[in-house]
Amino acid sequence: MRLDVVSIFPEYLAPLRQSLLGRAVADGRIQLEVHDLRRWATDRHRSVDDTPYGGGAGMVMRPDVWAAALDDVAPAGATVVVPTPAGHPFSQATAADLARREHLVFACGRYEGLDQRVVLDAARRVEVLELSIGDYVLAGGEVAALVVIEAVTRLLPGVLGNPESAVTDSFGEGSPGLLEHPAYTRPVEFRGLAVPPVLLSGNHAAIARWRRDESLRRTARRRPDLVARLDPATLDAADRAV
Ligand SMILES: Nc1c(O)cccc1[N+](=O)[O-]
């Protein structure tokens, strides 16, 4: 997979060269290039934004600068991802879809975002996905791009240390639509808090049952919206008793 990220703050993307992803980049399993949007600015002030038509607060990022950048960085076949609070909700399913693509280009906006014609123009020749990672206000798209890139690249074969955890995590492909159960490690007692005895029992069936019950309880408490989406056919009698 090739990743290109365009931003006026390229240094924001430095975390992409750390940890497992950084190792995949260093050994060439993933190609990564981060671009400073101001490289495509044309005036002597290297400006990238302007006042909004129709008035209102804030500044809008200029279409000429962004279009020139995407013309260079997003060839035919690439998928352009625009992180924006107005985007389609990003989910694990979206991450799995993006993980199957060859070339992702992240257009990280600032201020009030990109002139909409940047999206409309790019969409004439490549797929453009406007995605939101959540209903809260960020200063720009860079942090959202980091979230999406991590969620996507950890699904790529050979990038994640333990492929199994990509399946068992909350929302992972192996997860039945439930939040992950609580996890414990040594010591068996810590500050007066003990590990649930079932986890020490060696009884794998009982451990699996406890973990499922805890997932159901946690999901019912924290994410009733996920419970409402569960397929009743996937719940057995023991589930219903939780
Ligand atoms: N929420 C938000 C934002 O405020 C700015 C850029 C991107 C996002 N987002 O992807 O969710």
The ligand as an SDF file (V2000), in Angstrom:
LIG
                    3D

 11 11  0  0  0  0  0  0  0  0999 V2000
  -14.2090   16.1450   13.6860 N   0  0  0  0  0  0  0  0  0  0  0  0
  -13.2850   16.5760   12.7080 C   0  0  0  0  0  0  0  0  0  0  0  0
  -12.8490   17.9310   12.7000 C   0  0  0  0  0  0  0  0  0  0  0  0
  -13.3650   18.8000   13.6380 O   0  0  0  0  0  0  0  0  0  0  0  0
  -11.9180   18.3820   11.7630 C   0  0  0  0  0  0  0  0  0  0  0  0
  -11.4060   17.4860   10.8260 C   0  0  0  0  0  0  0  0  0  0  0  0
  -11.8150   16.1420   10.8160 C   0  0  0  0  0  0  0  0  0  0  0  0
  -12.7590   15.6910   11.7540 C   0  0  0  0  0  0  0  0  0  0  0  0
  -13.1910   14.3140   11.7290 N   0  0  0  0  0  0  0  0  0  0  0  0
  -12.6500   13.5190   10.8470 O   0  0  0  0  0  0  0  0  0  0  0  0
  -14.0340   13.8560   12.5330 O   0  0  0  0  0  0  0  0  0  0  0  0
  1  2  1  0
  2  3  1  0
  2  8  2  0
  3  4  1  0
  3  5  2  0
  5  6  1  0
  6  7  2  0
  7  8  1  0
  8  9  1  0
  9 10  2  0
  9 11  1  0
M  CHG  2   9   1  11  -1
M  END
$$$$
